[in-house]
């Protein structure tokens, strides 16, 4: 009997120790999760941000509130952007097929099939004009089996859909355009919901273009610029272009009035359409060593280097 009681006490003791260990482990895990979710490095800096969480391949749209806490919703997107109460989510609809799903608040109001793989997404400040760019395989002007881009614009005011910009009357450096090998991508729309900026690519050249949606016209503004993003005050445009000794992508900000262009130091390797978090800060994603994307921020005036906002994340948008 005494031997049985002794063994029972030992078993109870072991169970108690195991429970303590498990409880400690749960506490540690919860603490780590809470830190990563709300108080991890850069969380406070990223307040007011919406992005795609690429951790674990989930692609969940995540928002960061003013206190720095991250909340992941049920929406899963490859690219996302939100403004003026409207959110556009570029996502897979079926295996190998994609769509642009447009939401007003939590309600889906429109779904548009996409002809290729999602690349860029934007919503005008009013929330009325939605645009996207996709990569399309098989119809490249450059090589059989290559890829080109296709840009669509949806006007929620009347429901009109513009499936491509290729029919616009375009002027390149003051000369009416008669080229046939052109691609357009990376639209950003002004507050009048009519003026826009985009990229025009032809051959091995690219230009920043300024366009008129209603007039169906475009004209080049600057050579070499790609993936523009218009500032909230509409006096500056951020874009990527080749720069530096190695000719890699870097971010620049152009003052539209003066023509002064500023390089954002430390943005080397960016391949994204930057988003203005506010009037003085840009957020953008680039791939770090190890092959996963990370969202950074940089001061739009070129002062200081980039800061890490969110790791394993992409497609930043102001909340």
N, C-alpha and C positions, 0 to 999 in steps of 0.2 A: 504493500500500500504506500509506504513511504517512498519507495523507488518510483512508483507511478506518479505521486505528487511532485517528486523532484523533476521527473521528465516533463510533467505538465507545466511546471513553472518555467522550465527552460523554453518550452515551445511558446508559451505566452510571451516570454521575454523576447524571443526571436521575432514573433509577430509584431510586437510593439516597436522593436527596432526597425523592422521593414516598413511599418506604417509611418514612422518618423522620417525615414529616408525618402519614402514616396511623397510625403507631404512637403518635405524640403525641396524635392525635385520639382514638384508642381509649382511651389512658390517661386523657384528660380526661373522656371519656364515662363510663368505668368509675368514675372518682372521683366524678363528679356522681351517678351511680346509687347508688353506695355511700353517699354522704351522704344522699341522699333516702331510701334504704332503711333506714339504721341510725343515722346521726348527724346528721340534718337537724334544723332547729328544732323543738323540742317532742318529739322522739322519746323521750328519756329520761323526760320527764314522762308520756308515754303508756304506759310499760311496764306490762305486765299487762292491756293493752286488746285487745279484739276489735272489729272494725268492718268496714263495707263500704267498699271502696276505689272511689270513683266516678270516678277518673281514667281518661280514655279510654273511659268508658262500659262498663267491664268488670264492675263490681259484684262483684269478687272479695273473698271474706272473708279478712281479713288480721289477723294477731295480732302483738303486740309483746311480746317477752320481757323478762325483768328487766334485760338489758343494753341495751335500747333498739333491738334489731334487729327489723326488720319481715319477716314471712314471709307471703306470699300463697299460699293453697291453691287447690285446683281447684274448691271450692264457690263458686257464684255466687248471691247472694241480693239481694233488694230490701230486706229487713229481716232482721236476725239477732239472736239473743240466746243466751247460754250460761250455764249454772249447774249445779252439782252433777253434772257429767259429761254433761249433756244439752244439745243445741243445737237450736234451732228456726230453720229457714230458710224464709222466705216468698219464693217464687220463681215464675217463669213456668213452667208445665208444657207448655203449647201456646200458640201465638199467641192472645192475648186471654183466656187461662185461667191460673189461678194455683193454687198448692197450698202447704200447710204441710208441709214435710218435717222429720221429727223424727229426730235422731241420738243414739245413746248411744255416746260415743266416736266412732269412725269408721264405725260401722255404722248404716245407716238402719233404723229400727224401725217407722216409721209414716208414712203420707202421707195427708193430708186435703185433698180439693178445697175451694177457697175460693170463696165466691159473689161476690167483688169484688176490688178492687185493694188490695194490702197497705198497711197503715198503721202498726200497732204490733205488737210481739212481746215476750213475756216468758216466763221460766221461773222457777219457785220455787227457793229456795235448795237444796232437797233434790234438785232435778232431776226431781221426780215429776209436777208439774203445769205444763202448757204452755198458754199463752193467746195469742190474737192478735185483732187488730181489722182489718177491711177496710172500704173504702168501697163501697157498693152503689148502683148507678144504677138508676133506674126505679121504686123503691118508696118514695120519700120521702113522709113524711106532710105535708110543707110545700108542695110544688109538684110537679105532674106533670113527669116527666123530671128531677127533681132527684136528690139523693143522700142516703143515710142510712148509718148504720154498722151493722155486724154483728160481734158479739164471740163467739168460740168458746173453750171450755176443754176440754182433753184431760187426763184423769187416767191416767198410765201405770201406776199400781198395778193397776187393773182394766180398763184400756182403754176406760173410759166416755168418751163424747164429748157435751159440751153445746154445741149449735150456736148458742144465743142465750141472753141473760140476760133476755129480755123476759117470760118466764113467772114470774119471781121475784115473791114478795109484797114490795112495797116501801112504806115509810113515808117521806113527804116532810114534813120539819119537824114531825114528830109526828102527821101526818094520814095515814091509810091512802090509798094512791094508787089513783085510778080513772082516770088519764089513759090515752089510747090513742096519743098522739103522742110516743113516747119513743124515745131512742137511748142505747146504752151503748157506752163505749169505754175503752181504756187500763187494762186490769186489772193489778194487782200483788198477788201472793199472799204471805201470811205464812208463817213457818216451820212452822206446824201443818198446812200444805197444805189448809186449809179457810177460814180468814179471808182476806178479800180487800178491796181498795179499788178503786174504778173511778169513771168519770164517768157521771153521768146527765144527759142533755140533753132538755129538753122546751120547745118553742117557742123563745123567746129566752133561756131560763134554763138554767144548768148547776149541778150540785152534785157535791161529793165524797161518795161513798157508801161505807159499810162493809157488807160482805156476808158471808153464811154459805153456802158452796157446798153442803154436805150438807143444810142446812135450807131452802135455796132462798129466803132472805130478804135484804133490804137495807134500810138506813136512811140518811138523809142526815146528813152530818157538818158540812159547810160549803158555803155558796153560792159560786158563781163559779169554783170550782177545776176544772181539767181535767188529764187525763193524769198521774195520780198515780204516785209511785214510793216504796215503803216502804223506810226506811233499814235497814241490817243489824241495828241494835239494836231495830228496830220501835217506836221512840219518836218518830219523826218521819216526815212525809210531804212529799216535794217535789212540786210541781205548777206548772203555768203558769196564769196568770190575767191578765185585763186590768188594766193599771196605768199609772201615769204620766199626764202631761197629755194625751198623744195617744191613750191607751187601747190601746196595743199590748201584745202578749204579753210577759210577764216571768216569771221563775222566782221562786217563793217556797218557803220551808220552814216547815211547821207543826209545832210541838211538840204532840203529841197530848194529853199530860197537862195542860199549862198553857193551851193554846189560843193561845200566842204565835206570831205569824206574822212571818217575816223575809223581806225582799226581797233577792234576789241582784243587786247592782249590775252594770250592764253586760250583763245578759242580755236586753235589749230585742230583740224580733224573733224570739225563740225560738218554734219550732213543732214540739216534739218531746216525747217521754216521756223525761225525764232518767234517767240510770243512775248509781247509787252505785258509784264506783270503790272507795271504802273508806268508813269511818264518817264521814269529814269532807269528802269531795270528791265533787262531781257532775260528770258528763260529759254533754254534750248537743250537738246539731247545730243550726245555723241557717245561713241563706243569706247569704253576704257579697256585697258589691258585685261585680258581674260575673256573678252568677247561679249560683254553685256553692256547695255546702254545705261547711261547715268544722266540725270538732268542737272544742269548747271545754271547759274545766273551770273550776269555780267552787268556792270554799270554802262549805260548807253553812251556816256561821255568818254568812255575809254579809260576811266580812272580805275586803277587796281586790276587784279587778276580775277579769274572766275572763282565762284564758290559752289561747292557741291550742295544741291538741294535734296535730291532723292536718288538713291542708288537702285539699280535694276528697275528703271522706269523710263518712259518715253512719252512723247506727244503732250507737252505741257500746254496748259491753257489757263488764263486767269479765271478765277471762280466768279 
